[in-house]
Amino acid sequence: MFPDLLGEPFGFKHTKTCLDRKVAKRLLAEAKETFPLEYSALLVGHKASITGHIPMPSAHHTTDAFRWDGSAFFQALQIIRQRELQWLGVLHSHPTAPPVPSAADHRGWHYPQLGYWILGLAGDEPELRLYQWKDGCFLERTFQLFDSPLP
């Protein structure tokens, strides 16, 4: 499809996956706007640093699942390619559950090299977790927030 489009955020042995703090704040705001429905986005950047996102409209609106519209998904991939970025992960919210992969998450994950981010909104405070698919299961990974330089 697009050979250089998929990044490998876990492919750098001595580098922790990083998420721009401004992107994290925007993801949280957009997930809250979508509440109580699930929210999802493609996370983009370079190597192990996420510097942007593309919100993904859901093909159906529920509180416990997300499914992308095919044409919107391919348009997002085209945007990533045009901006010369890499697709590094997927984020989705769990509006009524903790940020732990569900059975549906296990069945529906098709990109093992990418990060799988879950934003839990069920608790008193939002909670963001990162997972890596390895050997048939999700493993929680640490990540670091960073402040991007001012333009």
C-alpha positions as CSV (number, residue, x, y, z in Angstrom):
1,M,0.0,0.0,0.0
2,F,2.4,2.8,1.3
3,P,5.7,1.1,2.1
4,D,7.1,3.8,4.4
5,L,3.9,4.7,6.0
6,L,4.0,2.4,9.0
7,G,6.4,3.3,11.7
8,E,7.8,1.0,14.4
9,P,7.7,3.0,17.6
10,F,8.9,0.0,19.6
11,G,11.7,-0.7,17.1
12,F,14.3,1.5,18.9
13,K,16.0,-0.5,21.6
14,H,17.1,2.4,23.8
15,T,14.3,4.8,23.0
16,K,11.1,5.2,24.9
17,T,7.9,6.0,23.0
18,C,7.2,9.7,23.4
19,L,3.9,11.7,23.0
20,D,3.8,15.4,22.5
21,R,2.1,16.9,25.6
22,K,0.0,19.2,23.3
23,V,-1.2,16.2,21.3
24,A,-2.1,14.4,24.5
25,K,-4.2,17.4,25.7
26,R,-6.0,17.6,22.4
27,L,-6.7,13.9,22.4
28,L,-8.2,14.2,25.8
29,A,-10.4,17.2,24.8
30,E,-11.6,15.4,21.7
31,A,-12.4,12.2,23.6
32,K,-14.4,14.2,26.2
33,E,-16.3,15.9,23.4
34,T,-17.3,12.5,22.0
35,F,-18.2,11.1,25.5
36,P,-20.1,8.9,26.2
37,L,-19.2,7.4,22.8
38,E,-15.8,5.9,22.0
39,Y,-13.3,8.2,20.3
40,S,-10.4,7.1,18.1
41,A,-7.5,8.6,16.3
42,L,-4.4,7.7,14.3
43,L,-1.2,8.8,15.9
44,V,1.6,10.1,13.7
45,G,5.1,11.3,13.9
46,H,8.6,9.9,13.3
47,K,10.5,7.0,14.8
48,A,9.3,6.8,18.4
49,S,7.9,10.4,18.8
50,I,4.2,11.1,18.3
51,T,3.8,14.7,17.2
52,G,0.3,14.7,15.8
53,H,-3.0,12.9,15.3
54,I,-5.8,12.4,12.9
55,P,-9.3,12.0,14.4
56,M,-11.1,9.0,13.0
57,P,-14.9,9.1,12.6
58,S,-16.5,5.9,13.7
59,A,-18.6,3.9,11.2
60,H,-21.0,3.2,14.1
61,H,-21.6,5.1,17.3
62,T,-21.3,3.1,20.5
63,T,-19.9,3.3,24.0
64,D,-17.9,0.1,23.8
65,A,-16.5,-0.3,20.3
66,F,-15.0,1.7,17.4
67,R,-15.0,0.8,13.7
68,W,-13.6,3.1,11.0
69,D,-15.3,4.1,7.8
70,G,-13.1,2.7,5.0
71,S,-12.9,5.8,2.9
72,A,-12.1,8.0,5.9
73,F,-9.3,5.5,6.9
74,F,-7.7,5.6,3.4
75,Q,-8.0,9.5,3.3
76,A,-6.2,9.6,6.7
77,L,-3.4,7.4,5.3
78,Q,-3.1,9.7,2.3
79,I,-2.8,12.7,4.6
80,I,0.0,11.0,6.6
81,R,1.8,10.2,3.4
82,Q,1.4,13.8,2.0
83,R,2.8,15.2,5.3
84,E,5.7,12.8,5.1
85,L,4.9,11.4,8.5
86,Q,4.7,7.8,9.8
87,W,1.7,6.1,11.3
88,L,2.8,5.2,14.8
89,G,-0.3,4.1,16.7
90,V,-4.0,4.1,17.3
91,L,-5.7,5.7,20.3
92,H,-9.2,5.0,21.4
93,S,-11.2,5.8,24.5
94,H,-12.9,3.5,26.9
95,P,-15.7,5.9,28.2
96,T,-17.1,3.4,30.8
97,A,-14.2,1.0,31.4
98,P,-10.6,1.1,32.5
99,P,-7.9,1.6,29.9
100,V,-7.2,-2.2,29.6
101,P,-7.6,-4.0,26.3
102,S,-11.0,-5.7,26.0
103,A,-11.8,-8.9,24.2
104,A,-12.9,-6.8,21.2
105,D,-9.6,-5.0,21.3
106,H,-7.7,-8.3,21.1
107,R,-9.9,-9.5,18.2
108,G,-9.7,-6.3,16.2
109,W,-6.0,-5.4,16.4
110,H,-4.3,-5.8,13.0
111,Y,-1.1,-3.7,13.3
112,P,1.3,-5.3,15.7
113,Q,4.2,-3.0,15.0
114,L,2.1,0.1,16.1
115,G,1.4,1.4,19.5
116,Y,-2.1,0.7,20.9
117,W,-3.2,3.5,23.2
118,I,-6.3,3.5,25.4
119,L,-7.7,6.5,27.2
120,G,-9.8,5.5,30.1
121,L,-12.5,8.0,31.0
122,A,-14.4,5.9,33.6
123,G,-12.4,7.0,36.7
124,D,-12.2,10.2,38.6
125,E,-9.2,11.2,36.4
126,P,-8.5,10.3,32.8
127,E,-5.9,7.6,32.4
128,L,-3.8,7.0,29.3
129,R,-2.0,3.7,28.7
130,L,0.2,2.3,25.9
131,Y,0.3,-1.3,24.8
132,Q,2.4,-3.3,22.4
133,W,1.1,-6.4,20.7
134,K,3.7,-9.2,21.2
135,D,3.4,-13.0,21.0
136,G,-0.4,-12.9,20.8
137,C,-1.1,-10.5,23.7
138,F,-1.0,-6.9,24.7
139,L,1.9,-5.8,26.9
140,E,1.8,-2.5,28.7
141,R,4.6,-0.2,27.9
142,T,5.9,3.0,29.4
143,F,5.9,6.3,27.5
144,Q,7.1,9.8,28.1
145,L,5.3,13.1,27.5
146,F,7.4,15.8,25.9
147,D,7.0,19.5,25.1
148,S,7.5,20.3,21.5
149,P,9.6,23.4,20.7
150,L,7.7,26.5,19.9
151,P,7.4,27.2,16.1
